[in-house]
Amino acid sequence: LNDIDQRRFNAYYTKMAAHLNRSQYNVLHRRYPEQFPSLAEVSKRVAWVSGITTVRYDCCINSCMAYTGPYEHLDVCKHCTESRFKSGKKPRRQWQYLPLIPQLQGQYGNVNLAKVLGTYRASQDSNAREMSDVFQGRLYRALCERYIEVNGKTLKNRYFDSPRDISLGLSMDGFSPFK
């Protein structure tokens, strides 16, 4: 990385490590512009270098719904009838997320991290007196004993047979698609 990119990544690291929100970061940017480039500049460069960019979706100002799929053409929330847009067709609220596949590709693209990911589950003591990890739990251990079933057909592999198998959890904060 060149000096400018190094400053950008240091600024990004500081924002993430200190859990700074946008306005807090902007205070640092205004006071120390050399060390803290604009957040737009930093975000754009981090996305370009990492290959991972956020995807934005318009949502209701009250988080009733997202304007995606069959609802992407709507201008008013079908639940609370609030307008989707401010003047000039700018969305009143958006939510963003990092797509999963590029994140997983990035993790497994790093040789050292791929090694850790491949051996982590095996390092968990399933006989520990206190559970400190999901891989020590009964559900995980039971799945490891079960053969995978797809559309009623039993396959020859068990769940988590391969060190490359991934266990995903879902945690949602804020927007509820089932509201």
C-alpha positions as CSV (number, residue, x, y, z in Angstrom):
1,L,0.0,0.0,0.0
2,N,1.2,3.5,-0.7
3,D,1.3,6.2,2.0
4,I,-2.2,7.6,1.1
5,D,-3.8,4.1,1.2
6,Q,-2.0,3.4,4.5
7,R,-3.6,6.5,6.0
8,R,-7.0,5.5,4.6
9,F,-6.8,2.0,6.1
10,N,-5.5,3.3,9.4
11,A,-8.4,5.7,9.5
12,Y,-10.8,2.9,8.7
13,Y,-9.3,0.6,11.3
14,T,-9.7,3.4,13.9
15,K,-13.3,3.9,13.0
16,M,-14.1,0.2,13.3
17,A,-12.0,-0.5,16.4
18,A,-13.4,2.5,18.3
19,H,-17.0,1.9,17.0
20,L,-17.2,5.4,15.7
21,N,-20.4,6.5,14.1
22,R,-20.3,8.8,11.0
23,S,-20.6,12.1,12.9
24,Q,-17.8,11.1,15.4
25,Y,-15.5,10.1,12.5
26,N,-16.3,13.4,10.8
27,V,-15.1,15.3,13.9
28,L,-11.7,13.6,13.5
29,H,-11.7,14.3,9.8
30,R,-12.4,18.0,10.3
31,R,-9.7,18.3,13.0
32,Y,-7.1,16.0,11.4
33,P,-7.8,15.8,7.7
34,E,-4.3,14.4,6.9
35,Q,-4.7,11.4,9.2
36,F,-8.5,11.0,8.7
37,P,-9.5,11.4,5.0
38,S,-13.2,11.8,4.3
39,L,-15.3,8.8,5.1
40,A,-16.6,8.6,1.5
41,E,-13.0,8.5,0.3
42,V,-12.0,5.9,2.8
43,S,-15.1,3.7,2.3
44,K,-14.7,3.8,-1.5
45,R,-11.0,2.8,-1.4
46,V,-11.6,0.0,1.2
47,A,-14.4,-1.4,-0.9
48,W,-12.2,-1.3,-4.1
49,V,-9.2,-3.0,-2.4
50,S,-11.2,-5.6,-0.6
51,G,-13.5,-6.3,-3.5
52,I,-16.5,-6.2,-1.1
53,T,-19.0,-3.5,-1.5
54,T,-22.2,-2.9,0.4
55,V,-25.6,-3.2,-1.2
56,R,-28.2,-0.6,-0.4
57,Y,-32.0,-1.1,-0.3
58,D,-34.7,1.5,0.3
59,C,-36.9,0.7,3.2
60,C,-39.8,2.3,5.0
61,I,-38.9,5.1,7.3
62,N,-40.6,3.1,10.1
63,S,-38.9,-0.2,9.1
64,C,-42.2,-1.8,8.1
65,M,-40.9,-3.1,4.8
66,A,-38.1,-3.1,2.3
67,Y,-38.7,-1.9,-1.3
68,T,-37.3,-5.1,-2.9
69,G,-38.7,-7.8,-5.2
70,P,-42.4,-7.2,-5.9
71,Y,-42.3,-4.0,-3.8
72,E,-39.5,-2.2,-5.5
73,H,-41.8,-0.1,-7.6
74,L,-43.9,1.2,-4.7
75,D,-43.7,4.8,-3.6
76,V,-45.7,4.4,-0.3
77,C,-45.3,1.8,2.4
78,K,-48.1,-0.8,2.1
79,H,-48.3,-1.1,5.9
80,C,-48.1,2.5,7.3
81,T,-48.6,4.5,4.1
82,E,-45.5,6.6,4.8
83,S,-43.8,8.0,1.7
84,R,-40.8,6.2,0.4
85,F,-39.0,9.3,-0.9
86,K,-38.1,12.8,0.2
87,S,-38.4,15.5,-2.5
88,G,-36.4,14.7,-5.6
89,K,-36.8,10.9,-5.4
90,K,-34.2,10.5,-2.6
91,P,-35.1,7.6,-0.3
92,R,-36.0,8.6,3.2
93,R,-34.3,5.5,4.7
94,Q,-32.0,2.8,3.4
95,W,-30.4,-0.3,4.9
96,Q,-27.2,-1.8,3.7
97,Y,-25.5,-5.1,4.0
98,L,-22.4,-6.9,2.9
99,P,-23.2,-9.8,0.6
100,L,-22.2,-13.1,2.2
101,I,-20.5,-14.9,-0.8
102,P,-17.7,-12.2,-1.3
103,Q,-17.1,-12.2,2.5
104,L,-16.6,-16.0,2.5
105,Q,-14.4,-15.8,-0.6
106,G,-12.3,-13.3,1.1
107,Q,-11.9,-15.4,4.2
108,Y,-11.0,-18.5,2.4
109,G,-8.8,-16.6,-0.1
110,N,-6.4,-15.7,2.8
111,V,-4.2,-18.8,3.4
112,N,-3.7,-18.2,7.1
113,L,-7.3,-17.5,7.8
114,A,-8.4,-20.5,5.7
115,K,-6.2,-22.7,7.9
116,V,-7.8,-21.4,11.1
117,L,-11.3,-21.8,9.7
118,G,-10.5,-25.4,8.7
119,T,-9.2,-26.4,12.1
120,Y,-11.2,-24.3,14.5
121,R,-14.2,-26.6,15.0
122,A,-11.9,-29.6,15.7
123,S,-10.2,-27.6,18.4
124,Q,-13.4,-27.2,20.5
125,D,-13.7,-29.6,23.5
126,S,-17.2,-31.1,23.2
127,N,-16.8,-32.5,26.8
128,A,-16.1,-29.1,28.4
129,R,-18.1,-28.5,31.6
130,E,-19.1,-25.0,30.4
131,M,-20.1,-24.3,26.8
132,S,-18.2,-21.3,25.3
133,D,-18.8,-22.0,21.6
134,V,-21.6,-23.2,19.4
135,F,-19.4,-26.1,18.3
136,Q,-19.6,-27.5,21.8
137,G,-23.4,-27.6,21.8
138,R,-25.7,-30.6,21.6
139,L,-27.3,-29.5,18.3
140,Y,-24.0,-29.2,16.5
141,R,-22.8,-32.6,17.8
142,A,-26.2,-34.2,16.8
143,L,-25.9,-32.7,13.3
144,C,-22.4,-34.2,13.0
145,E,-23.9,-37.6,13.4
146,R,-26.7,-37.1,10.9
147,Y,-26.5,-37.8,7.2
148,I,-27.5,-34.8,4.9
149,E,-30.9,-35.0,3.5
150,V,-32.0,-33.0,0.4
151,N,-35.5,-33.2,-1.0
152,G,-36.1,-36.5,0.9
153,K,-33.0,-38.1,-0.5
154,T,-30.2,-39.1,2.0
155,L,-26.7,-38.3,0.9
156,K,-23.5,-40.2,1.8
157,N,-22.0,-37.3,3.7
158,R,-22.8,-36.2,7.2
159,Y,-23.2,-32.6,8.2
160,F,-19.8,-30.9,8.8
161,D,-17.8,-33.9,7.4
162,S,-15.4,-31.6,5.6
163,P,-13.3,-28.9,7.4
164,R,-14.4,-26.6,4.6
165,D,-18.1,-26.9,5.6
166,I,-19.5,-23.7,7.0
167,S,-22.1,-23.2,9.8
168,L,-24.1,-20.0,9.4
169,G,-26.1,-18.2,12.0
170,L,-28.6,-15.5,11.4
171,S,-28.8,-12.4,13.7
172,M,-31.0,-9.5,12.7
173,D,-31.0,-6.1,14.2
174,G,-33.5,-3.4,13.3
175,F,-35.4,-4.4,10.2
176,S,-37.7,-7.3,10.5
177,P,-38.9,-8.9,7.3
178,F,-41.7,-10.8,9.2
179,K,-43.2,-7.7,10.9
